[in-house]
Amino acid sequence: MNAERPVAAELRAEAVAAAQAAAAASGVEVREITEIAELTAVGVLFETIWRPSPGARPVTAELLRALSSAGNYVAGAFADGELLGACVGFFGNPGKGSLHSHIAGVAKAGAGRGIGYALKLHQRSWALGQDVSAIEWTFDPLVRRNAYFNLGKLGALPVLYLQDFYGPMEDGINGSSSTDRLMVSWDLASSAVRTAAFGEPIRTDAKALLDQGAAVALSIDADGGPTAGSADAPVVLVAVPPDIEGLRGTDPGRAAAWRTVLREVLGGLMSSGGRMTGFDRAGWYVISKEEQ
């Protein structure tokens, strides 16, 4: 694939083709949602995924209606008329020409089919059609599968570590943990993102980096807890646990320790100028401290 940035028309056509291919592969139709009945279904879907405390719904049909009518992004993935996933985004600072992707989720009935990937590629195609060049969103840096999805499958890159970004979110996913987040930026026209959009994930090899002298600033101890190490190298690896959501249910104290130590290590590296370059599916963030 040509590494140079294509002209706008070529890029849009390419993005549409990639989105259509991803939707077909996952067996869904991805489309915008505007009608109140389907907007209500999106709100219900998100409630079943996040399992919030009473009175703390992730989104309401009224809010989705307002976002959609104002020209923002509300889309769903359907199979035989059933809503299996949805994604919601809204425009950010006008000067940045960017979209903020606020929430996305897939029902259990649609898990493992690539529906989340199809939704994001549809969002990319839609954004390029709006002359938007970048999409930003946040995710919990402790959730390993989301880190790989965002950095590996999509080719987005984290730009900020945000402490307790949302405040308390008592629900079935976040528990009572502080809501630290990584803010990622998805450069929709970059060669890496274009490659990822056609099913070639961004690969990162932590073992090879270790062999080349990378330091391990955070690892997993024998009991599944965090162990801080050295960050004295140009390239630094930072581990995250295999299943933080399960750990929050079985060992809340150890899960809380992971939040604290990751904030100190990963947050500290990024705040001091470290640049995240990738994520190894085996559970390692890669940070470059070299001047770019």
VEXDREN-2710 file (C-alpha; in Angstrom, 1 decimal):
% VEXDREN-2710
k/r/px/py/pz
1/MET/0.0/0.0/0.0
2/ASN/1.2/3.5/-0.9
3/ALA/2.6/5.0/2.3
4/GLU/1.9/8.6/1.1
5/ARG/-1.3/10.2/2.1
6/PRO/-3.8/9.8/-0.7
7/VAL/-6.1/12.6/-2.0
8/ALA/-9.3/13.1/-0.1
9/ALA/-11.6/11.4/-2.6
10/GLU/-9.3/8.3/-2.8
11/LEU/-9.0/8.1/0.9
12/ARG/-12.8/8.3/1.4
13/ALA/-13.4/5.6/-1.2
14/GLU/-10.8/3.4/0.4
15/ALA/-12.3/4.0/3.9
16/VAL/-15.8/3.1/2.7
17/ALA/-14.5/-0.1/1.1
18/ALA/-12.7/-1.1/4.3
19/ALA/-15.7/-0.4/6.4
20/GLN/-18.0/-2.4/4.2
21/ALA/-15.5/-5.3/4.2
22/ALA/-15.4/-5.3/8.0
23/ALA/-19.1/-5.2/8.3
24/ALA/-19.6/-8.1/5.9
25/ALA/-17.0/-10.2/7.7
26/SER/-18.8/-9.7/11.0
27/GLY/-22.2/-10.4/9.5
28/VAL/-23.8/-7.0/10.3
29/GLU/-25.1/-3.9/8.7
30/VAL/-23.6/-0.8/10.3
31/ARG/-25.6/2.4/9.8
32/GLU/-26.5/5.7/11.4
33/ILE/-29.4/5.8/13.8
34/THR/-31.9/8.6/14.0
35/GLU/-35.2/7.2/15.0
36/ILE/-36.3/7.4/18.6
37/ALA/-37.1/3.7/18.9
38/GLU/-33.6/2.7/17.8
39/LEU/-32.0/5.4/19.9
40/THR/-33.8/4.0/22.9
41/ALA/-32.5/0.6/22.0
42/VAL/-28.9/2.0/22.0
43/GLY/-29.4/3.3/25.5
44/VAL/-30.7/-0.1/26.7
45/LEU/-27.8/-1.9/25.0
46/PHE/-25.3/0.3/26.8
47/GLU/-27.0/-0.3/30.1
48/THR/-26.8/-4.1/29.7
49/ILE/-23.1/-3.8/28.9
50/TRP/-22.0/-1.4/31.7
51/ARG/-24.6/-2.5/34.3
52/PRO/-24.7/0.9/36.0
53/SER/-26.1/1.7/39.5
54/PRO/-29.7/2.8/39.6
55/GLY/-30.1/6.3/38.1
56/ALA/-26.7/6.3/36.4
57/ARG/-27.5/5.4/32.8
58/PRO/-24.5/5.7/30.3
59/VAL/-26.7/7.7/27.8
60/THR/-30.3/8.5/27.4
61/ALA/-32.5/8.4/24.3
62/GLU/-33.0/12.1/24.7
63/LEU/-29.3/12.9/24.6
64/LEU/-28.8/10.6/21.7
65/ARG/-31.6/12.3/19.8
66/ALA/-30.0/15.7/20.4
67/LEU/-26.6/14.5/19.3
68/SER/-27.9/12.9/16.2
69/SER/-30.1/15.8/15.2
70/ALA/-27.1/18.2/15.7
71/GLY/-25.1/16.2/13.1
72/ASN/-23.0/14.1/15.4
73/TYR/-22.3/10.4/15.1
74/VAL/-24.7/7.8/16.4
75/ALA/-24.5/4.4/14.7
76/GLY/-25.5/0.8/15.3
77/ALA/-24.6/-2.7/14.0
78/PHE/-27.6/-4.8/13.2
79/ALA/-28.0/-8.5/12.3
80/ASP/-31.5/-9.7/11.2
81/GLY/-33.0/-6.5/12.8
82/GLU/-31.2/-7.0/16.1
83/LEU/-29.0/-4.3/17.5
84/LEU/-25.7/-6.0/18.4
85/GLY/-23.4/-2.9/18.9
86/ALA/-23.4/0.8/18.9
87/CYS/-21.0/3.8/18.8
88/VAL/-21.6/7.4/19.7
89/GLY/-19.3/10.4/19.0
90/PHE/-19.5/14.2/18.9
91/PHE/-17.5/16.9/17.4
92/GLY/-14.7/18.5/19.5
93/ASN/-12.9/21.8/19.2
94/PRO/-13.8/23.3/15.8
95/GLY/-10.2/24.4/15.3
96/LYS/-8.9/20.8/15.6
97/GLY/-11.3/19.3/13.1
98/SER/-11.7/16.2/15.2
99/LEU/-14.4/13.9/16.5
100/HIS/-14.6/12.7/20.0
101/SER/-15.8/9.1/20.2
102/HIS/-17.6/8.9/23.5
103/ILE/-18.9/5.4/23.9
104/ALA/-19.0/2.1/22.0
105/GLY/-20.1/-1.3/23.0
106/VAL/-21.1/-4.7/21.7
107/ALA/-23.7/-7.1/23.1
108/LYS/-22.7/-10.5/24.4
109/ALA/-24.7/-12.0/21.6
110/GLY/-22.3/-10.3/19.2
111/ALA/-19.0/-11.0/21.0
112/GLY/-16.1/-12.4/19.0
113/ARG/-17.4/-11.5/15.6
114/GLY/-15.4/-8.3/14.9
115/ILE/-18.4/-6.0/15.4
116/GLY/-16.5/-3.5/17.4
117/TYR/-13.9/-3.3/14.6
118/ALA/-16.7/-2.9/12.0
119/LEU/-18.2/0.0/14.0
120/LYS/-14.9/1.9/14.3
121/LEU/-14.2/1.5/10.6
122/HIS/-17.7/2.8/9.8
123/GLN/-17.0/5.7/12.1
124/ARG/-13.7/6.4/10.4
125/SER/-15.4/6.4/7.0
126/TRP/-18.2/8.7/8.2
127/ALA/-15.7/11.1/9.8
128/LEU/-13.6/11.3/6.6
129/GLY/-16.8/12.1/4.8
130/GLN/-17.2/15.0/7.2
131/ASP/-13.7/16.3/6.4
132/VAL/-12.5/15.2/9.9
133/SER/-8.9/14.0/10.0
134/ALA/-8.7/12.6/13.5
135/ILE/-10.9/10.8/16.1
136/GLU/-10.0/10.8/19.8
137/TRP/-11.4/8.7/22.6
138/THR/-10.4/7.4/26.0
139/PHE/-10.0/3.9/27.4
140/ASP/-9.0/2.3/30.6
141/PRO/-5.2/1.5/30.2
142/LEU/-5.6/-1.5/32.6
143/VAL/-7.9/-3.3/30.2
144/ARG/-5.5/-5.4/28.0
145/ARG/-7.9/-6.4/25.3
146/ASN/-8.9/-2.7/24.7
147/ALA/-5.3/-1.6/24.6
148/TYR/-4.6/-4.1/21.9
149/PHE/-7.8/-3.3/20.0
150/ASN/-7.1/0.5/20.0
151/LEU/-3.3/0.4/19.4
152/GLY/-2.9/-2.9/17.5
153/LYS/-6.1/-3.4/15.5
154/LEU/-6.9/0.2/14.8
155/GLY/-3.5/1.9/14.9
156/ALA/-4.5/4.7/17.3
157/LEU/-1.8/6.1/19.6
158/PRO/-2.2/7.4/23.2
159/VAL/-1.3/11.1/23.7
160/LEU/-2.3/11.7/27.3
161/TYR/-2.6/9.9/30.6
162/LEU/-5.6/11.3/32.4
163/GLN/-6.1/10.7/36.2
164/ASP/-9.6/9.9/37.4
165/PHE/-11.0/11.4/34.2
166/TYR/-14.7/10.6/34.8
167/GLY/-14.7/10.5/38.6
168/PRO/-16.6/7.7/40.3
169/MET/-18.5/5.4/37.9
170/GLU/-20.2/2.8/40.0
171/ASP/-21.0/0.1/37.4
172/GLY/-20.3/-3.5/36.5
173/ILE/-17.1/-2.7/34.6
174/ASN/-15.4/0.1/36.5
175/GLY/-16.4/-1.0/40.0
176/SER/-15.3/1.6/42.5
177/SER/-11.9/2.2/40.9
178/SER/-10.6/5.6/39.9
179/THR/-11.3/6.2/36.3
180/ASP/-7.8/6.8/34.9
181/ARG/-7.8/6.9/31.1
182/LEU/-5.5/7.0/28.1
183/MET/-6.6/9.6/25.5
184/VAL/-5.8/8.2/22.1
185/SER/-5.7/10.0/18.7
186/TRP/-6.6/8.1/15.6
187/ASP/-4.9/9.7/12.6
188/LEU/-7.4/8.6/9.9
189/ALA/-5.1/9.1/6.9
190/SER/-1.9/7.7/8.3
191/SER/-0.3/4.8/6.6
192/ALA/-0.5/2.7/9.8
193/VAL/-4.2/3.3/10.1
194/ARG/-4.9/2.7/6.5
195/THR/-3.0/-0.6/6.7
196/ALA/-4.9/-1.6/9.9
197/ALA/-8.2/-0.8/8.3
198/PHE/-7.6/-3.6/5.8
199/GLY/-7.0/-6.2/8.5
200/GLU/-3.3/-5.9/9.1
201/PRO/-2.8/-5.1/12.8
202/ILE/0.1/-3.0/14.0
203/ARG/2.5/-5.6/15.5
204/THR/4.8/-4.9/18.5
205/ASP/7.3/-7.5/19.7
206/ALA/8.2/-6.9/23.4
207/LYS/10.5/-9.9/23.5
208/ALA/12.6/-8.5/20.7
209/LEU/12.8/-5.2/22.4
210/LEU/13.9/-6.8/25.6
211/ASP/16.7/-8.6/23.7
212/GLN/17.7/-5.2/22.3
213/GLY/18.0/-3.7/25.8
214/ALA/14.6/-2.3/26.7
215/ALA/13.9/-1.8/30.4
216/VAL/11.0/-3.2/32.3
217/ALA/9.4/-0.5/34.3
218/LEU/6.4/-2.5/35.5
219/SER/5.9/-6.3/35.5
220/ILE/3.5/-8.8/37.0
221/ASP/4.6/-10.6/40.1
222/ALA/4.0/-14.3/41.0
223/ASP/0.8/-13.4/42.8
224/GLY/-0.6/-11.3/39.9
225/GLY/0.2/-8.0/41.4
226/PRO/2.3/-5.1/40.0
227/THR/6.1/-4.8/40.5
228/ALA/7.8/-1.6/39.6
229/GLY/11.2/-1.8/38.0
230/SER/13.7/0.3/36.2
231/ALA/12.9/2.8/33.4
232/ASP/16.6/3.6/32.7
233/ALA/16.7/2.9/29.0
234/PRO/15.6/4.6/25.8
235/VAL/12.8/2.1/25.3
236/VAL/10.7/1.0/28.3
237/LEU/8.1/-1.8/28.7
238/VAL/5.1/-1.5/31.0
239/ALA/2.9/-4.5/31.8
240/VAL/-0.8/-4.7/32.5
241/PRO/-2.7/-7.7/34.0
242/PRO/-4.5/-10.2/31.9
243/ASP/-8.0/-9.5/33.3
244/ILE/-8.4/-6.4/35.4
245/GLU/-12.2/-6.6/35.3
246/GLY/-12.1/-10.1/36.8
247/LEU/-9.5/-9.0/39.4
248/ARG/-11.8/-6.2/40.5
249/GLY/-14.4/-8.8/41.5
250/THR/-12.0/-11.4/43.1
251/ASP/-9.3/-9.2/44.6
252/PRO/-10.3/-5.5/44.8
253/GLY/-7.2/-4.6/46.7
254/ARG/-4.8/-6.0/44.2
255/ALA/-6.8/-4.3/41.4
256/ALA/-6.5/-1.0/43.2
257/ALA/-2.8/-1.5/43.5
258/TRP/-2.6/-2.0/39.8
259/ARG/-4.3/1.4/39.3
260/THR/-2.0/3.2/41.7
261/VAL/1.2/1.7/40.3
262/LEU/0.3/2.1/36.6
263/ARG/-0.6/5.7/37.3
264/GLU/2.8/6.3/38.8
265/VAL/4.8/4.4/36.1
266/LEU/2.9/4.8/32.9
267/GLY/1.5/8.2/33.8
268/GLY/4.9/9.3/35.0
269/LEU/6.7/8.2/31.8
270/MET/4.1/10.0/29.6
271/SER/4.0/13.2/31.6
272/SER/7.8/13.4/31.4
273/GLY/7.8/13.2/27.6
274/GLY/7.8/9.5/26.9
275/ARG/6.0/8.6/23.7
276/MET/3.9/5.5/23.5
277/THR/4.7/3.6/20.3
278/GLY/2.7/0.4/20.6
279/PHE/1.2/-2.4/22.6
280/ASP/2.2/-6.1/22.5
281/ARG/-0.8/-8.4/22.7
282/ALA/1.0/-10.3/25.4
283/GLY/0.4/-7.3/27.7
284/TRP/3.1/-4.7/27.3
285/TYR/2.9/-1.0/26.5
286/VAL/6.0/0.3/24.7
287/ILE/7.3/3.7/25.6
288/SER/10.1/5.5/23.7
289/LYS/12.1/8.1/25.7
290/GLU/14.3/9.0/22.7
291/GLU/13.9/12.5/21.3
292/GLN/12.0/12.5/18.1
END
